[in-house]
Amino acid sequence: MVPGLPLPPEVQLAQRLAGNEQVTRDRALRKLRKYIMTRSQRATGAFNPEEMLKIWKGLFYCLWMQDKPLLQEELGRTISQLIHAFQTTEAQHLFLRAFWQTMIREWVGIDLLRLDKFYLLMRLVLHESLMTVKTRGWEERQIEQLLELLTTEVLHPDSQAPNGVKSHFLEIFLEELTKVGAAELTADQNLQFIDPFCQIAAHTKDSLVLHKITRCILETIVEQAPLAIEDLMDELDTQSGEGEASDGGEESDGGEESDGGEESDGGEESSEDDQDLQDTPPKRPHAGSVHRAEPEADKEQVWDDEENTGPVLQFDYEAIANRLFTLASRQSTPSQNRKRLYRVIQKLRVLAGGTFPDDDVPEKAYKKLLEGRRERKKKRKNRLSTLQPQNEQGGSEAEASSSDLSPGMKRSRKEDENTGQREPPVKKKKPGARAKGAGVQQPARKRKQPLQSEK
């Protein structure tokens, strides 16, 4: 660079972002956001890859210099939300591409003490990148471009990404997709999201990537099947409940317009409806309700609240199995990959047939998963209740045991006096061990007698 010329703005911002003082770094971060918004609005003069890499190097060391976990999380969220300052999709993808290239380049130099903050940064950036697709209505083209960028930079054989980056990316992808789009995405859209991973699993030669895709994405879909069915049935129940409520409202309006005789009939019908409602099992009471349920129902409600995991992604298991079979049955697929994928295909086809791995009844699949934990908790309570009366009788049992042991101990001492032998002090200190193994120690004394007689 020619001396005397001012540094480019992105270089100056990168230097201030990596400064020692937190005030300087915070000020530079605010200026960077304004600079991005101003420059991205121009018709010409967009960012190039070299400039974006310089900016991300400054952001990387800005997080490097930040201490305290809460401040690290706040800073990581602020950095990841810079993607929304860009006005075009091309600029956002350039920002994401420079981020993953920076993480891959700097990953080897990250020490163990700073590793967690960069794990968090990867999760936050992935979350915000999925949010950009959500703001555009989950367009198919937007999904394809984002997945192509992620798989090319992280999972492609030529990307040279470290194993730590690959593993963490595959571990968090389905989780962040669930947080962002579980309430909106359809089964076909979810299949589009996981299709690139299915293709990579079919032809990759990296055993780590194959294991992580099958375990963290494909098998996780199988494990979450009961939860997905429960969410679907809850949604259907709410829709049917809204339909019944609307029908009931129309009937009530018609009753008001009718004359007195019809009103009396409507009253009888309402009484019958009340009787039917009483016969049906009540739903979970809302928080702060006046009526109290039975203790067992309260316990079950607590267990259900503890295990509430939120919405789950919906999948067409037959479509996933067919897609995996098409990829795995090719001649170019390695045998190791084919065997691994065939196991997943078998599980998916079992799910598509209506048989669930953890329960035979889809409606109660999730509740069935909790029964084992409830039974274990009840068994622990029963053990504690049985141990309490035993502890109360502990004194009398101890006295009885001491009275039973004392004659045996006296007899053993008399036998020792008659034989003229003296036992080791260790055995005298532990009479309980002699009592438990009396049949074993008796031949031991007989073996010692000839040795002492020879002396």
Stockholm file with secondary structure:
# STOCKHOLM 1.0

chainA/1-455         MVPGLPLPPEVQLAQRLAGNEQVTRDRALRKLRKYIMTRSQRATGAFNPEEMLKIWKGLFYCLWMQDKPLLQEELGRTISQLIHAFQTTEAQHLFLRAFWQTMIREWVGIDLLRLDKFYLLMRLVLHESLMTVKTRGWEERQIEQLLELLTTEVLHPDSQAPNGVKSHFLEIFLEELTKVGAAELTADQNLQFIDPFCQIAAHTKDSLVLHKITRCILETIVEQAPLAIEDLMDELDTQSGEGEASDGGEESDGGEESDGGEESDGGEESSEDDQDLQDTPPKRPHAGSVHRAEPEADKEQVWDDEENTGPVLQFDYEAIANRLFTLASRQSTPSQNRKRLYRVIQKLRVLAGGTFPDDDVPEKAYKKLLEGRRERKKKRKNRLSTLQPQNEQGGSEAEASSSDLSPGMKRSRKEDENTGQREPPVKKKKPGARAKGAGVQQPARKRKQPLQSEK
#=GR chainA/1-455 SS CCTTSCCCHHHHHHHHHTCSSHHHHHHHHHHHHHHHHHHHTSSSCCCCHHHHHHHHHHHHHHHHTCCSHHHHHHHHHHHHGGGGGCCSHHHHHHHHHHHHHHHHHHGGGCCGGGHHHHHHHHHHHHHHHHHHHHHTTCCHHHHHHHHHHHIIIIISGGGCCCHHHHHHHHHHHHHHHHHHHTTTCCHHHHHHHHHHHHHHHHHCCCHHHHHHHIIIIIHHHHHTHHHHHHHHHHHHHHHHHHHHHHHHHHHHHHHHHSCHHHHHHHHHHHHHHHHHHHHSCCCCCCTTCSSCCCHHHHHHHHHHHHTCCCCCCCCCHHHHHHHHHHHHTSTTSCHHHHHHHHHHHHHHHHHHTTCCSSCSCGGGHHHHHHHHHHHHHHHHHHHHHHHHHHHHTHHHHHHHHHHHHHHHHHHHHHHHHHHTCCCCHHHHHCHHHHHHTHHHHHHHHHHHHHHHHHC
#=GC SS_cons         CCTTSCCCHHHHHHHHHTCSSHHHHHHHHHHHHHHHHHHHTSSSCCCCHHHHHHHHHHHHHHHHTCCSHHHHHHHHHHHHGGGGGCCSHHHHHHHHHHHHHHHHHHGGGCCGGGHHHHHHHHHHHHHHHHHHHHHTTCCHHHHHHHHHHHIIIIISGGGCCCHHHHHHHHHHHHHHHHHHHTTTCCHHHHHHHHHHHHHHHHHCCCHHHHHHHIIIIIHHHHHTHHHHHHHHHHHHHHHHHHHHHHHHHHHHHHHHHSCHHHHHHHHHHHHHHHHHHHHSCCCCCCTTCSSCCCHHHHHHHHHHHHTCCCCCCCCCHHHHHHHHHHHHTSTTSCHHHHHHHHHHHHHHHHHHTTCCSSCSCGGGHHHHHHHHHHHHHHHHHHHHHHHHHHHHTHHHHHHHHHHHHHHHHHHHHHHHHHHTCCCCHHHHHCHHHHHHTHHHHHHHHHHHHHHHHHC
//
